[in-house]
Amino acid sequence: MLPRVADSLSFLYLDMVRVVQDDTGVCAQIQVDPQRIDLVYVPTAALSCLLLGPGVSITTPALTTLARHGTSVVCVGAGGVRAYAGILPDSLTTHWLEQQVTCWSDPAKRLDIAIRMYERRFKDADLPQTVTLEQLRGMEGQRMRAFYKILAEQHGIGRFRRNYRPDQWDSQDPVNLALSAANTCLYGIVHAALLALGLSPALGFVHAGTQHAFVYDIADLYKAETTLPIAFALHNSTNPEQEARRRFREDLRLLRLLPRIVRDVQNLLTPDHANTLNAVAGEVDEEEWPEHRDAQMVHLWDPKAGVLPAGVNYAAGGD
């Protein structure tokens, strides 16, 4: 599956194959039967992120070629339901990481992103002119309680209360179990998307204190339409965790979220640029994206002058 996304970032998911380098390029070897092995060549030059699922082995020469072409490699669970590790190439631009750190370190920008994430989750939200993070948390809690009530009534299960207690896992009801399992699946694919962009999963705008803070921030944007309906539909399941994971893996449902996750994250981190793109309704060439305007080379940072070119002798009278 190779979905294209707004900034030409592309993902390829593989499982149950051996990835090797031969005389032609990087290929996936598929064992069809004991006497037959099919080869599928990986488009490394056009690929930004390779997701390696269960049953994949990869050789060092193949990894070297992927790194040379600037392809990130992320080890994931079946259908992307976990993100275990990421290998990032040296050529990956730091544009989005710099955007994230700039917004995260500025309290005003950090609050602005938190507000816009809330507005993305609840599109009919009518926020006051000035709002605090405490007020946002309260409004978010009220919205989610109301949504739980609607879903509970639809499935005829009575009153529902979200309860995530790892120390009381076996005593939880099927909806809570399914929701926890489904959320974990969602976290995996969000984590993979953030790694592919070169972002830090630890620098969250609402969540904090964990290496997955930004993962939780972004995953919250999609729970109302993904994990929650699945969890409530499994209220009578005898094995809700397993069924929740299976439903997400059907038809690579989570992987279909990747283009949207990338686009939403970029729009959150560069709202002015996103508004410009939206205004022209797709007439902007992909080369206009800010990470394409930055040449993929090393720059020098200066607190007053901003970004300066590297490879220059800045000593007085230097060449």
C-alpha positions as CSV (number, residue, x, y, z in Angstrom):
1,M,0.0,0.0,0.0
2,L,1.6,3.3,-1.1
3,P,-0.6,6.3,-0.3
4,R,0.6,9.7,-1.4
5,V,0.4,12.7,0.9
6,A,0.2,16.4,0.5
7,D,3.9,17.2,0.7
8,S,5.1,14.2,-1.5
9,L,5.8,12.2,1.6
10,S,5.1,8.5,0.7
11,F,4.7,5.4,2.9
12,L,5.2,1.8,2.0
13,Y,4.1,-1.0,4.4
14,L,5.6,-4.5,4.2
15,D,5.1,-7.7,6.2
16,M,6.2,-11.3,5.9
17,V,9.0,-10.6,3.4
18,R,12.7,-10.5,3.2
19,V,14.2,-7.1,2.0
20,V,17.5,-7.4,0.3
21,Q,19.8,-5.4,-2.1
22,D,20.6,-7.0,-5.4
23,D,22.3,-5.7,-8.6
24,T,19.2,-3.8,-9.6
25,G,18.0,-2.2,-6.3
26,V,16.2,-2.9,-3.1
27,C,13.6,-5.7,-3.4
28,A,11.2,-7.6,-1.2
29,Q,11.5,-11.4,-1.6
30,I,8.1,-13.1,-1.2
31,Q,8.2,-16.8,-0.5
32,V,5.2,-18.1,-2.6
33,D,5.9,-21.8,-2.1
34,P,9.1,-23.9,-1.3
35,Q,10.2,-23.7,-5.0
36,R,9.2,-20.1,-5.9
37,I,10.3,-16.7,-4.6
38,D,8.7,-13.6,-6.2
39,L,10.6,-10.2,-6.2
40,V,8.9,-6.8,-5.8
41,Y,11.3,-3.9,-6.2
42,V,11.0,-1.0,-3.6
43,P,10.8,2.5,-5.2
44,T,13.5,3.9,-2.9
45,A,14.0,7.1,-4.8
46,A,10.4,8.0,-4.5
47,L,9.8,6.7,-1.0
48,S,10.0,8.7,2.2
49,C,9.1,6.1,4.9
50,L,9.3,2.3,4.9
51,L,7.1,0.6,7.5
52,L,8.4,-2.9,8.4
53,G,5.7,-5.1,9.9
54,P,5.8,-8.6,11.4
55,G,7.9,-11.3,9.7
56,V,10.2,-8.8,7.9
57,S,14.0,-9.2,7.8
58,I,16.2,-6.7,6.1
59,T,19.9,-6.8,5.2
60,T,22.5,-4.1,5.9
61,P,23.1,-3.3,2.2
62,A,19.4,-2.7,1.8
63,L,19.3,-0.4,4.8
64,T,22.3,1.4,3.4
65,T,20.6,2.1,0.1
66,L,17.4,3.3,1.9
67,A,19.5,5.7,4.0
68,R,21.4,7.0,0.9
69,H,18.0,7.8,-0.7
70,G,16.8,9.6,2.4
71,T,14.1,7.0,3.3
72,S,13.1,6.6,7.0
73,V,12.6,3.1,8.3
74,V,10.1,2.4,11.1
75,C,9.5,-1.0,12.7
76,V,5.8,-1.4,13.4
77,G,3.3,-4.1,14.4
78,A,0.8,-5.7,12.1
79,G,-1.0,-3.1,10.1
80,G,0.9,-0.4,11.9
81,V,-0.6,-1.0,15.3
82,R,2.7,-0.4,17.1
83,A,5.8,1.7,16.4
84,Y,8.8,0.0,18.0
85,A,11.8,1.9,16.5
86,G,12.7,4.3,13.8
87,I,15.8,4.7,11.7
88,L,16.1,8.2,10.3
89,P,18.5,9.1,7.4
90,D,21.0,11.9,7.8
91,S,19.4,13.7,4.9
92,L,16.0,14.1,6.6
93,T,15.2,17.8,6.9
94,T,14.9,19.3,10.4
95,H,12.3,21.8,9.2
96,W,9.3,20.2,11.0
97,L,11.3,19.5,14.2
98,E,12.4,23.2,14.3
99,Q,8.8,24.3,13.8
100,Q,7.7,22.0,16.7
101,V,10.4,23.2,19.1
102,T,9.7,26.8,18.2
103,C,5.9,26.4,18.9
104,W,6.5,24.2,22.0
105,S,8.9,26.6,23.7
106,D,6.7,29.7,23.3
107,P,3.8,29.6,25.8
108,A,1.6,31.7,23.5
109,K,2.2,29.5,20.5
110,R,1.8,26.4,22.5
111,L,-1.6,27.5,23.8
112,D,-2.6,28.5,20.3
113,I,-1.9,25.0,19.0
114,A,-3.7,23.5,21.9
115,I,-6.7,25.7,21.0
116,R,-6.6,24.7,17.3
117,M,-6.4,21.1,18.2
118,Y,-9.5,21.5,20.3
119,E,-11.3,23.2,17.4
120,R,-10.3,20.4,15.0
121,R,-11.8,17.8,17.4
122,F,-15.0,19.8,17.9
123,K,-15.7,21.7,14.8
124,D,-18.8,23.4,16.2
125,A,-16.9,24.7,19.2
126,D,-17.7,28.3,20.1
127,L,-14.7,29.4,22.2
128,P,-14.5,32.7,24.1
129,Q,-12.1,35.4,22.8
130,T,-9.5,34.4,25.5
131,V,-9.4,30.9,26.9
132,T,-7.0,29.1,29.2
133,L,-5.7,25.6,29.0
134,E,-7.6,24.8,32.2
135,Q,-10.9,26.0,30.6
136,L,-10.1,23.9,27.5
137,R,-9.6,20.8,29.6
138,G,-13.0,21.4,31.2
139,M,-14.8,21.9,27.9
140,E,-13.1,18.8,26.5
141,G,-14.2,16.7,29.4
142,Q,-17.8,17.9,29.0
143,R,-17.8,17.2,25.2
144,M,-16.4,13.7,25.7
145,R,-18.9,12.9,28.5
146,A,-21.7,13.9,26.1
147,F,-20.2,11.8,23.3
148,Y,-19.9,8.8,25.6
149,K,-23.6,9.2,26.6
150,I,-24.7,9.3,22.9
151,L,-22.7,6.1,22.0
152,A,-23.9,4.3,25.1
153,E,-27.6,5.1,24.3
154,Q,-27.0,4.0,20.7
155,H,-25.8,0.6,21.8
156,G,-28.2,0.3,24.8
157,I,-25.5,-0.3,27.4
158,G,-26.6,2.2,30.0
159,R,-24.2,4.7,31.7
160,F,-20.5,4.5,30.6
161,R,-17.5,5.9,32.4
162,R,-14.0,5.8,30.9
163,N,-11.7,3.9,33.2
164,Y,-8.1,3.3,32.3
165,R,-6.5,1.4,35.2
166,P,-3.7,-0.9,34.2
167,D,-3.6,-2.3,37.8
168,Q,-7.3,-3.3,37.4
169,W,-7.2,-4.5,33.8
170,D,-9.0,-7.8,34.2
171,S,-11.9,-6.2,36.0
172,Q,-12.8,-3.6,33.4
173,D,-15.8,-3.8,31.1
174,P,-15.5,-4.8,27.4
175,V,-15.9,-1.2,26.2
176,N,-13.0,0.1,28.3
177,L,-10.9,-2.9,27.3
178,A,-11.6,-2.4,23.6
179,L,-11.0,1.3,23.8
180,S,-7.6,0.9,25.5
181,A,-6.6,-1.7,22.9
182,A,-7.9,0.4,20.0
183,N,-6.2,3.6,21.3
184,T,-2.9,1.7,21.5
185,C,-3.3,0.8,17.9
186,L,-3.9,4.4,16.9
187,Y,-0.9,5.6,18.9
188,G,1.3,3.3,16.8
189,I,0.4,4.7,13.5
190,V,0.6,8.3,14.8
191,H,4.0,7.6,16.2
192,A,5.2,6.2,12.9
193,A,3.9,9.4,11.1
194,L,5.7,11.7,13.5
195,L,8.9,9.7,13.2
196,A,8.7,9.9,9.4
197,L,8.4,13.7,9.6
198,G,11.4,13.9,11.9
199,L,9.4,15.2,14.8
200,S,9.9,14.5,18.5
201,P,7.1,12.3,19.9
202,A,8.0,13.6,23.4
203,L,7.2,17.4,22.9
204,G,3.5,17.6,23.3
205,F,1.3,20.7,23.5
206,V,-1.4,19.4,25.8
207,H,0.2,16.2,27.2
208,A,3.5,16.3,28.9
209,G,5.9,14.2,31.0
210,T,6.1,11.2,28.7
211,Q,8.1,10.2,25.6
212,H,4.7,9.9,23.7
213,A,3.2,13.2,24.7
214,F,2.8,14.5,21.1
215,V,1.6,11.1,20.0
216,Y,-1.3,11.4,22.5
217,D,-2.0,15.0,21.4
218,I,-2.4,14.0,17.7
219,A,-4.2,10.7,18.3
220,D,-6.9,12.6,20.2
221,L,-7.9,14.3,16.9
222,Y,-9.2,11.0,15.5
223,K,-10.5,9.0,18.5
224,A,-14.1,10.1,18.1
225,E,-14.3,8.7,14.6
226,T,-12.1,5.7,14.9
227,T,-11.5,4.1,18.3
228,L,-14.6,5.1,20.1
229,P,-17.2,3.7,17.7
230,I,-15.3,0.4,17.4
231,A,-15.0,0.1,21.2
232,F,-18.7,0.7,21.9
233,A,-19.6,-1.8,19.1
234,L,-17.7,-4.5,21.0
235,H,-19.7,-4.0,24.3
236,N,-20.8,-7.7,24.2
237,S,-17.5,-9.1,23.0
238,T,-15.9,-11.9,25.0
239,N,-12.5,-10.8,23.7
240,P,-12.7,-7.1,23.1
241,E,-9.0,-6.4,23.0
242,Q,-8.3,-8.9,20.2
243,E,-11.3,-7.9,18.2
244,A,-10.5,-4.2,18.4
245,R,-7.0,-4.8,17.1
246,R,-8.4,-7.0,14.3
247,R,-10.9,-4.5,13.2
248,F,-8.2,-1.9,12.9
249,R,-6.0,-4.2,10.8
250,E,-8.8,-5.0,8.4
251,D,-8.1,-3.4,5.0
252,L,-5.1,-1.6,6.6
253,R,-7.6,0.8,8.1
254,L,-5.0,2.6,10.3
255,L,-2.5,3.0,7.4
256,R,-5.2,4.9,5.5
257,L,-4.9,7.6,8.2
258,L,-1.3,8.4,7.4
259,P,-1.8,11.1,4.7
260,R,-4.3,12.8,6.9
261,I,-2.1,12.7,10.0
262,V,0.8,14.2,8.1
263,R,-1.3,17.0,6.6
264,D,-2.9,17.8,10.0
265,V,0.4,17.9,11.9
266,Q,1.9,20.2,9.2
267,N,-1.1,22.5,9.3
268,L,-1.0,22.7,13.1
269,L,2.7,23.6,13.1
270,T,2.5,26.2,10.3
271,P,-1.0,27.7,10.4
272,D,-0.2,30.7,8.2
273,H,1.2,28.5,5.5
274,A,-1.8,26.1,5.8
275,N,-4.2,29.0,5.4
276,T,-2.5,30.1,2.2
277,L,-2.7,26.6,0.8
278,N,-6.3,26.2,1.7
279,A,-7.2,29.6,0.1
280,V,-5.9,28.6,-3.3
281,A,-7.6,25.2,-3.1
282,G,-4.8,23.0,-4.3
283,E,-3.3,25.4,-6.9
284,V,0.0,25.7,-5.0
285,D,2.8,23.5,-6.4
286,E,4.2,21.0,-3.8
287,E,7.6,22.8,-4.2
288,E,6.0,25.7,-2.3
289,W,5.9,23.8,0.9
290,P,8.4,25.2,3.4
291,E,10.4,22.1,3.7
292,H,11.0,22.1,0.0
293,R,12.1,25.7,0.1
294,D,14.8,24.7,2.6
295,A,17.7,23.2,0.7
296,Q,18.7,19.9,2.2
297,M,22.0,21.1,3.6
298,V,23.5,22.1,6.9
299,H,22.8,25.7,8.0
300,L,24.2,27.7,10.9
301,W,21.9,29.3,13.5
302,D,22.3,32.8,14.9
303,P,20.0,34.4,17.5
304,K,20.1,37.8,15.8
305,A,20.7,37.0,12.1
306,G,18.7,33.8,12.0
307,V,19.8,31.1,9.6
308,L,23.2,31.6,8.0
309,P,24.8,29.6,5.2
310,A,27.3,26.9,6.2
311,G,30.6,26.4,4.5
312,V,31.6,30.1,5.0
313,N,34.6,31.3,7.0
314,Y,33.1,34.0,9.4
315,A,36.4,35.0,10.9
316,A,37.3,38.7,10.2
317,G,39.0,38.8,6.8
318,G,38.3,35.1,6.3
319,D,37.8,33.6,2.8
